[in-house]
Structures are given as C-alpha cells and as structure tokens.
Amino acid sequence: LQALKRKPDLFLCSNLDVKAVFQCGVLSLKFPEAPTVKASCGFFTELLPRCGEIAPVGQVVHENGKVLLQAVLEGVGGQASRSLMDHFAEILFALNKHCFSCLSVW
C-alpha cells in the first residue's frame, strides 16, 4: 500500500507481476486477521483509481476484477468482521467509480 501511494509507477516495472500482486491482495481479503484485511482493502482503494493511468493495472483489473468483487461480497456477506464493512464499502465505491462498465458485467 505504501509503495503504491509513494511510487505508483512501480506498477509499470516490467519485472513486477501485477497479476500476482493483485491475487495476493484478493487472498488477503479473506484472512481472519482484521489488520491484514484492512490493509488489503486500503491497497485496492489505492489501486483501482489507477486503472486508467497505469495500463498493466487496468488490464489485470479488467481480467480479474470479478474475483475481487466476489471476495468483497463474501466478506460483506458474513466472512469478515462487521467492523471491516466500511473498508469493503470503499472497494465497492472505487469499483463503481473507476470500473463501472466492468462492474455491471461482473
């Protein structure tokens, strides 16, 4: 999360597997530890607005966003603590704002 905030062009590096980072974030949403889930939610709320400006991020979100949406809905549906609902809502808001056309298909 801090790397994304401070140096977003890191995601343009050819050595970075953006898909693997994305999948790790999705898996982290399902962890039982609230701080981990909170950090993962923060990662996605920083990542999603960059879909339009960083092509590798946009491509990964376009191809794998359905998995993210599913993980968020599972968390909201009862897998995550109620104290984390605002953080999941931020991801949904970011998806709606920055990936609306894909969100309606997913």
Buried (B, 14 or more C-beta within 10 A) or exposed (E): BEEBEEEBEEBBEEEEEBEEBBBEBBEBBBEEEEEBBBBBBBBBBBBBBBBEEBEBBBEBBBEBBBBBBEBBEBBBEEBBEEEBEEBBBBBBEBBEEBBEEBBEEE
